[in-house]
Amino acid sequence: MIDFRSDTVTQPDQKMREAMANAPVGDDVYGDDPTVNELEQWAAERHGFEAAVFTSSGTQANLLGILSHCDRGDEYLCGQQAHNYKYEAGGAAVLGSVQPQPIENNKDGTLCFEKLAAAVKPDDSHFARTKLLSLENTIGGKILPVEYLAKARDFVNQHNLKLHLDGARVYNASVALGVDIKEISQHFDSMTICLSKGLGAPIGSLLLGDADYIQRARRLRKMVGGGMRQAGILAAAGKIALTENVERLKDDHDNARYLSENLGAIPGFNTFIYPVQTNIVYADVATHIDIHAIASALKEQGIMFSPSHKAMRFVTHKDVTKSDIDTLLAAIEKQL
Ligand SMILES: *Cc1c(COP(=O)(O)O)cnc(C)c1O
């Protein structure tokens, strides 16, 4: 199986499985799991925060992240395309009574500060209280420029808001830019990291922030059923993800560029309007080509990708190679 649907489909490698098997564990609900504690302390320091909490998923990390900044009747500003607006079942609103205020994303994934400023509500009983700006990096594979993050910090300071980063794929941004992760994380009051996307762990995310904030997040994590027992088995994989699997993200980016260039050379496939920045490739497909027919024919051959109405999406990761991409391209050409 060659699977381009997502960078979540990776298999834990032997080193990771051994670390999981050998991890010292305890009951993390009592705070007794040494491997979880070690990962949380290490990650807090590594990313320049006071504390961290290990969560079962990125969705849970964002939920705790937003609800630990906001009370009922507060609101957070975010992108119309933000994962924590569009793809998390409305969790902050449903479970926290926190209203999202989405703003149309610019083409590069950023949010316009004038539009954000216009959406910040005055202190008036008609309005929800605007408390938080949530950004996402990378967003749809696109990197927010580091200078933009500094401007976002100025913006939230000026408006007395907190700044959260949905950093599910933040390491793709840091590796592609060639900057240390702290160059990105330093601008934020809180940040999430997904350990089970390109970094190759089977399960888990982290939420980072100051000590009081993470204390609030722990209570909420328990509330939503996210307190886990011998979770060190998972944290051990997460530590390997962060220490061994970061630099190799460059291979995924190189492979994505290779795929984009070669797919774009096939008539009817336009990849040039979405220049590849990290590990996600989009192609607009001419209307006479039946994307869904190609998808099902390739699936028969053990090749999977995400088709939509007029576009294809491919995500590169550690379990697809350059030669797998050649196989994909040949299989697509054969269907035309
Ligand atoms: C995948 C993703 C999440 C959610 O992570 P899950 O582990 O799937 O819950 C959050 N934000 C972004 C940007 C993501 O890509």
PDBQT file of the ligand as one rigid body, heavy atoms in Angstrom, charges set to zero:
ROOT
HETATM    1  C1  LIG A 401      -4.694  17.090  12.292  1.00  0.00    +0.000 C 
HETATM    2  C2  LIG A 401      -4.804  18.465  12.805  1.00  0.00    +0.000 A 
HETATM    3  C3  LIG A 401      -5.373  18.716  14.058  1.00  0.00    +0.000 A 
HETATM    4  C4  LIG A 401      -6.069  17.653  14.890  1.00  0.00    +0.000 C 
HETATM    5  O1  LIG A 401      -5.311  16.581  15.208  1.00  0.00    +0.000 OA
HETATM    6  P1  LIG A 401      -6.012  15.160  15.483  1.00  0.00    +0.000 P 
HETATM    7  O2  LIG A 401      -4.899  14.458  16.163  1.00  0.00    +0.000 OA
HETATM    8  O3  LIG A 401      -6.387  14.611  14.161  1.00  0.00    +0.000 OA
HETATM    9  O4  LIG A 401      -7.161  15.379  16.383  1.00  0.00    +0.000 OA
HETATM   10  C5  LIG A 401      -5.393  20.012  14.503  1.00  0.00    +0.000 A 
HETATM   11  N1  LIG A 401      -4.898  21.007  13.767  1.00  0.00    +0.000 NA
HETATM   12  C6  LIG A 401      -4.340  20.805  12.565  1.00  0.00    +0.000 A 
HETATM   13  C7  LIG A 401      -3.782  21.961  11.815  1.00  0.00    +0.000 C 
HETATM   14  C8  LIG A 401      -4.276  19.535  12.046  1.00  0.00    +0.000 A 
HETATM   15  O5  LIG A 401      -3.743  19.342  10.826  1.00  0.00    +0.000 OA
ENDROOT
TORSDOF 0
